[in-house]
Structure formats: C-alpha cells, structure tokens
Amino acid sequence: MPIWYDYTPGGHAWFVSGRDSLKTRLIRAARCTLMVEGPVEIADTAEGETEAMARRYLPPDAADAYLAQAANYPPEVTIRLSPEN
C-alpha cells in the first residue's frame, strides 16, 4: 500500500497512520517492511509531523487544503522503523 514516509540516513524511517487502522494494528502485532525491514516504535503523532509529511509530498496549495481537513481525521500515530542490515 503506498504511504508517505520520510527517512534520514542513520535515523528512523517514519510515517503516519490512523491510530486504530488495520495497518497500525497489524504493525503492532508484528514487524514492518518499508523497502527495508526492522523493528518499529509507535507513538501518538507529535505536533508538526502531519504538516511536515504533507509539505514533503504536496504542492503548497494542496498541502494547505489537506492540513485544513486534517483536524477532521481520526487520531493518528507515527510509526518509526529502524532499518536493519
């Protein structure tokens, strides 16, 4: 399933998902593969993370429109993946 993600070498790959979504429930029960595999940390999405991800993937006008609707979305979590060699 396509998702928006971010990664800085040496850090965590991370993405945001619905707190109660099937995707998050399955990741909590197992592991995650996002081009690489590794253990995950799942926490409530911190302020600014949804905006950072939207601005990474969308043009400014589209990001603004997306973020204006984000308050109506179900609660989200941020999933951080630690790539393993």
CORWOGI-V806142 format. One line per field, one symbol per residue. burial: b if it has 16 or more other C-alpha atoms within 10 Angstrom, else e. A space follows every 10 residues. Layout:
burial->???
This chain:
burial->eeeebbeeee ebbbbbbbbe eeebeebeee ebeeeeebeb ebeebeeeeb eebbbeeeee eebeebeeee eeeeebbbbb bbbee
